[in-house]
Amino acid sequence: MSQDARQWLERIRSLDLPPRVRIMNVCGGHERSITLAGLRSALPPSIELIPGPGCPVCVCPEEDIYQAIQLALHEDVTLVAFGDMLRVPVNVKKSEARSLVEAQAAGADVRPIASPTEAVSIARDHPDRAVVFFAAGFETTTAPVAAMLAEGVPENLSVLLSGRRTWPAVAMLLESESPGFDALIAPGHVSTVMGPEEWDFVVERHHMPAAVAGFTPESLLAATYSVLRQHISGEYFLDNCYPGVVRPGGNPTARRQMERVLDVVDANWRGVGVIPDSGFELTAELAAHNARRLFPSYQDAARRRAGQMPPGCDCARVVLGRIYPDECRLYGKACTPRNPVGPCMVSDEGACRIWWAGGVRQ
Ligand code: SF4
């Protein structure tokens, strides 16, 4: 741990802490840094760091993944998706393909990509073949997809978009009877794109401490110190502890592009349900590039899968911070990174996978 991080820890330890403070983060990168740096055990035991809705792959609804699998299997298309989506299982019979990787093994043309530009390149290299880009992600991933669409894409490229907005999930938790946390560490990357102002509502409407953090242990500890000070003093404000990168207003170009090509819609979160205004969809002008419109035949079957989760998987409760990953009864037993049952053990941003990588065992 760096000198800076140690100093932040000392400052935190010197505070007159209450018996229990629960601080939620909503970013897979934050959770990874917290777990791998061992911040939970370094902090006083009264401070609980709770992983919340920070994994877009984990909340991508079953019906979207099912639709992507069916498209790959039954249409003459190349289906491209970010790598960690390929292994996410859906809840179907053993005789059917449970994931895009299994569809690939059954002969479907499924390819992992690392960026939207790769999807464009594949479409350009195969002009006679339909290419479907299954794009799941929060604002940070959706912004480059929007940029790709705004700049114009080849005719044969369409997008099956499962984009999600982070703040409505936090708002839903805060508006519930029992939010389950006392302070928020807001996501640095999302704030870089959308602006830190997205999180003002936490302070203004819900009177809760909040601080935007970067991804180093020092930045996370600075944000932790800030929300603890706020909690103790009762004077709340949105603190930007990532000021070199997160600027007021975010990234205006990215936001303009998103507004131009995407509509905000109500969206289903896997295992959680529909959250108002929490999703992105392509605008009507881009219907020719919207895979949902181009391949409507799987919509009904996909819709019937809404709300499904793998049996026994507690991902939804993990995502909402209701339980810790190791409180799922399948964690480390039936469910491991090698044989994942649910998406939280598949994605690099999933809390279960992160805790397993951090050596947390039941
Ligand atoms: Fe789901 Fe596996 Fe995590 Fe349990 S341990 S919540 S089954 S991903």
Residues whose N, C-alpha, C, O or C-beta is under 5 A from the ligand:
A	BS01	SF4	G312 C313 D314 C315 V318 P325 C328 L330 Y331 C335 V341 G342 P343 C344 M345 C352
